[in-house]
């Protein structure tokens, strides 16, 4: 009744950038991860300092 289904992969957008330069893509991804880690650490430090300052204000 349904016939033979073909194997298909459905995706949205390109799986790889047009240049397909994997090394560059990995370097950029690593840079973005490092930037996110730095930002998270900085935000955590700011929050901790603000909490400590808040304790001493009357």
N, C-alpha and C positions, 0 to 999 in steps of 0.2 A: 504494500500500500504506500509506503514512504519512499521506497527506492534506496539506492546506495548513497550514503552520506560521504562527501569528500572531506578529507582532513584539511582543515583550514585553521589558520592562526589569525585572530582578530586583534589588532592593536591600534592605538591612536598615536599618530605622529611617528617620526623616524626613530628607529631603535638605536641608531648611531648617528652622530653628526655627519653631514654630507662629506666632510673631508675624511672621516673614518680614521682620524689620527688618534689611536688609542692612548699612546703615551701622553699626548697633550691633554686629552680628556681626563686621564687619571691624575695628572699633576694638578689640574684645575680643581678637581674634586678634592684632592688632599689639601689644597690651599683653602678651600671653603670650609673643610672640617676644622682645620687649625684655627681659622678665623672665628668660627663658632665657639670653639673651646676657649679661646682667649676672651671672647665677649662674655661667656658664661662665668668664667673665673672673675672677671672684673665686676660683673653685676653682683656676684656673691659677696665679694669683698666690700663693695659699696653698701650692700644691705646690712652686712655685719657691722660696719662702722656706724651706720645710721642707728642701728639698734643699740649699740654701746653708748652713743651720744644721747639717745633718748632716755637712758637710765639715769643720767646725771643731771638732766634738766628738771627743775622743780616747777 
